[in-house]
Amino acid sequence: MRTRTLRLAILGYQAVLTYLFVVQTLAVTGIGRLPLSLVATLGPQLFLVETGILAMQFLGILALSLVNIRQRQEQTKPTQSVTQNG
């Protein structure tokens, strides 16, 4: 149950970051301005904003892979079997 909750939280985090990245790209190219778009000048400021968003995306992907590993470990835990007297 906890891994499902963590996965949903991380996916929500990823969705927000994807929105920020797309909005930033649209604002820089001049196609449109949406809420939370940062109009950065071309150069170091733009690079810093996009690199920061991508770094946070990679952290979310790493966290999601760790949650998947944890869930696999929980599913493959051997259950204690009842020993038969024989």
Helices and strands as residue ranges (DSSP letters): H 2-29, H 44-75
